[in-house]
Amino acid sequence: MEFLVDDLTGSFYFLEMNTRIQVEHPVTEMTYSDLDLVEMMILHGIAKRDMKRSPIQFNQSMYDQQRQNAKASGRGYVIEGRVYAENPADSFAPCPCTLQSVQLESKHEWLRIDTWVNMF
């Protein structure tokens, strides 16, 4: 679930709820290195299909431990970047285009790059 919070009043406003894996899931997986959200969803779905108890048990104390581990390892922060094209002449509607030059370096073990772009 996503919300906005007004710092001055403390009011919060609902934005959206997504019941499927989100494009941002690598942010969570990079912060909490012991999590594989896709695997968790698959295992949960198989258990539901087979009418069995889900093997995914994630409670507050487990979250707290994940958070402590992330802080201790220096993985408490993640930045995600996305490249996409919009047409400003058409109310910024999505617009297909050709990428003319792409250079993504993944020399660091801490750097995760998920892409559909073929790099030459």
GROMACS elastic network, one bead per residue, 0.5 to 0.9 nm:
[ bonds ]
;  ai    aj funct       b0    kb
    1    14     6  0.78862   500
    1    15     6  0.75529   500
    1    16     6  0.57917   500
    1    18     6  0.64848   500
    1    19     6  0.87837   500
    2    13     6  0.86550   500
    2    14     6  0.63410   500
    2    15     6  0.52773   500
    2    16     6  0.53289   500
    2    17     6  0.63560   500
    2    18     6  0.86420   500
    3    12     6  0.64292   500
    3    13     6  0.53581   500
    3    15     6  0.51122   500
    3    16     6  0.72893   500
    4    11     6  0.84068   500
    4    12     6  0.54826   500
    4    13     6  0.51513   500
    4    14     6  0.66524   500
    4    15     6  0.70032   500
    5     8     6  0.88620   500
    5     9     6  0.85039   500
    5    10     6  0.63531   500
    5    11     6  0.58108   500
    5    13     6  0.64171   500
    6     9     6  0.56528   500
    6    10     6  0.52551   500
    6    11     6  0.53238   500
    6    12     6  0.61469   500
    6    13     6  0.83395   500
    7    10     6  0.54638   500
    7    11     6  0.77191   500
    8    11     6  0.81288   500
    9    12     6  0.87281   500
   14    17     6  0.84411   500
   18    21     6  0.76666   500
   18    22     6  0.75243   500
   19    22     6  0.86257   500
   20    41     6  0.86172   500
   21    24     6  0.82833   500
   21    25     6  0.67480   500
   21    37     6  0.77299   500
   21    38     6  0.71604   500
   21    41     6  0.80166   500
   22    25     6  0.54669   500
   22    26     6  0.88163   500
   23    26     6  0.74617   500
   24    27     6  0.56871   500
   24    28     6  0.74913   500
   24    80     6  0.75994   500
   25    28     6  0.53945   500
   25    29     6  0.63946   500
   25    30     6  0.87372   500
   25    37     6  0.71469   500
   25    38     6  0.85436   500
   26    30     6  0.58927   500
   26    31     6  0.84337   500
   26    36     6  0.89584   500
   26    37     6  0.86374   500
   26    80     6  0.82804   500
   26   112     6  0.82248   500
   26   114     6  0.85150   500
   27    30     6  0.52934   500
   27    31     6  0.62855   500
   27    32     6  0.86190   500
   27    77     6  0.86505   500
   27    78     6  0.59585   500
   27    79     6  0.71368   500
   27    80     6  0.66418   500
   28    31     6  0.51884   500
   28    32     6  0.59801   500
   28    33     6  0.82784   500
   28    35     6  0.79124   500
   28    36     6  0.89607   500
   28    37     6  0.83449   500
   28    78     6  0.81835   500
   29    32     6  0.51632   500
   29    33     6  0.55922   500
   29    34     6  0.74852   500
   29    35     6  0.55882   500
   29    36     6  0.62274   500
   29    37     6  0.71213   500
   30    33     6  0.55231   500
   30    34     6  0.88957   500
   30    35     6  0.84913   500
   30    75     6  0.73183   500
   30    76     6  0.88937   500
   30    77     6  0.86011   500
   30    78     6  0.69319   500
   30   110     6  0.82056   500
   30   111     6  0.88796   500
   30   112     6  0.79011   500
   31    34     6  0.89806   500
   31    35     6  0.89045   500
   31    67     6  0.84594   500
   31    70     6  0.61079   500
   31    71     6  0.88501   500
   31    74     6  0.88890   500
   31    75     6  0.51835   500
   31    76     6  0.56120   500
   31    77     6  0.63604   500
   31    78     6  0.63852   500
   32    35     6  0.58198   500
   32    36     6  0.88814   500
   32    66     6  0.61539   500
   32    67     6  0.71604   500
   32    69     6  0.77270   500
   32    70     6  0.57834   500
   32    75     6  0.74137   500
   32    76     6  0.80399   500
   33    36     6  0.79722   500
   33    66     6  0.84399   500
   33    69     6  0.87802   500
   33    70     6  0.75157   500
   33    75     6  0.82724   500
   34    66     6  0.77402   500
   35    38     6  0.89752   500
   35    39     6  0.86252   500
   35    40     6  0.81232   500
   35    66     6  0.87976   500
   36    39     6  0.54120   500
   36    40     6  0.62488   500
   36    41     6  0.88149   500
   37    41     6  0.61640   500
   37    42     6  0.86298   500
   38    41     6  0.51965   500
   38    42     6  0.62637   500
   38    43     6  0.86719   500
   39    42     6  0.51358   500
   39    43     6  0.61235   500
   39    44     6  0.84808   500
   40    43     6  0.52285   500
   40    44     6  0.60347   500
   40    45     6  0.84838   500
   40    55     6  0.85250   500
   40    56     6  0.65400   500
   41    44     6  0.50893   500
   41    45     6  0.59844   500
   41    46     6  0.85878   500
   41    56     6  0.85807   500
   42    45     6  0.50476   500
   42    46     6  0.61507   500
   42    47     6  0.86325   500
   43    46     6  0.52048   500
   43    47     6  0.62792   500
   43    48     6  0.86701   500
   43    54     6  0.73464   500
   43    55     6  0.69973   500
   43    56     6  0.74742   500
   44    47     6  0.52036   500
   44    48     6  0.62130   500
   44    49     6  0.86302   500
   44    53     6  0.84470   500
   44    54     6  0.51755   500
   44    55     6  0.66064   500
   44    56     6  0.63462   500
   45    48     6  0.50611   500
   45    49     6  0.60612   500
   45    50     6  0.85445   500
   45    54     6  0.80531   500
   46    49     6  0.50493   500
   46    50     6  0.61424   500
   46    51     6  0.84515   500
   46    52     6  0.84269   500
   46    54     6  0.82860   500
   47    50     6  0.50896   500
   47    51     6  0.59349   500
   47    53     6  0.60985   500
   47    54     6  0.52395   500
   47    55     6  0.74000   500
   48    52     6  0.59239   500
   48    53     6  0.72014   500
   48    54     6  0.67837   500
   49    52     6  0.76773   500
   50    53     6  0.88358   500
   51    54     6  0.88001   500
   52    55     6  0.87321   500
   53    56     6  0.86569   500
   54    57     6  0.73346   500
   57    62     6  0.87445   500
   58    61     6  0.82395   500
   58    62     6  0.60169   500
   58    63     6  0.70305   500
   59    62     6  0.53579   500
   59    63     6  0.63191   500
   59    64     6  0.87449   500
   60    63     6  0.50155   500
   60    64     6  0.60903   500
   60    65     6  0.86124   500
   61    65     6  0.61830   500
   61    66     6  0.86168   500
   62    65     6  0.51174   500
   62    66     6  0.62412   500
   62    67     6  0.86514   500
   63    66     6  0.50179   500
   63    67     6  0.61441   500
   63    68     6  0.86377   500
   64    67     6  0.50505   500
   64    68     6  0.62024   500
   64    69     6  0.86248   500
   65    68     6  0.50906   500
   65    69     6  0.61552   500
   65    70     6  0.85904   500
   66    69     6  0.51218   500
   66    70     6  0.61642   500
   66    71     6  0.87078   500
   67    70     6  0.50753   500
   67    71     6  0.62483   500
   67    72     6  0.85942   500
   67    76     6  0.76595   500
   68    71     6  0.51813   500
   68    72     6  0.60748   500
   68    73     6  0.86029   500
   68    76     6  0.89607   500
   69    72     6  0.50917   500
   69    73     6  0.61488   500
   69    74     6  0.85643   500
   69    75     6  0.83216   500
   69    76     6  0.88413   500
   70    73     6  0.52897   500
   70    74     6  0.61424   500
   70    76     6  0.52072   500
   70    77     6  0.86897   500
   71    74     6  0.51054   500
   71    75     6  0.59048   500
   71    76     6  0.50484   500
   71    77     6  0.87319   500
   72    75     6  0.76218   500
   72    76     6  0.83354   500
   73    76     6  0.78568   500
   74    77     6  0.78028   500
   75    78     6  0.73786   500
   84    94     6  0.78649   500
   84    95     6  0.82715   500
   84    96     6  0.85457   500
   84    97     6  0.89109   500
   85    92     6  0.86635   500
   85    93     6  0.85189   500
   85    94     6  0.59709   500
   85    95     6  0.54298   500
   85    96     6  0.66185   500
   85    97     6  0.69263   500
   86    89     6  0.89139   500
   86    90     6  0.83199   500
   86    91     6  0.85027   500
   86    93     6  0.53326   500
   86    96     6  0.80452   500
   87    90     6  0.54045   500
   87    91     6  0.68707   500
   87    93     6  0.54621   500
   87    94     6  0.63479   500
   87    95     6  0.57646   500
   88    91     6  0.55551   500
   88    93     6  0.72590   500
   89    92     6  0.67098   500
   89    93     6  0.85090   500
   90    93     6  0.57283   500
   90    94     6  0.88397   500
   92    95     6  0.83040   500
   99   102     6  0.69446   500
   99   117     6  0.87142   500
  101   119     6  0.88013   500
  102   117     6  0.81554   500
  102   118     6  0.86725   500
  102   119     6  0.65685   500
  102   120     6  0.83758   500
  103   119     6  0.71317   500
  103   120     6  0.86996   500
  104   113     6  0.78979   500
  104   119     6  0.79445   500
  105   108     6  0.83322   500
  105   111     6  0.87789   500
  105   113     6  0.85326   500
  106   109     6  0.75960   500
  106   110     6  0.87336   500
  106   111     6  0.60197   500
  106   112     6  0.71024   500
  106   113     6  0.70064   500
  107   110     6  0.88324   500
  107   111     6  0.75577   500
  108   111     6  0.53527   500
  108   112     6  0.84646   500
  109   112     6  0.77390   500
  114   117     6  0.89930   500
  115   118     6  0.81037   500
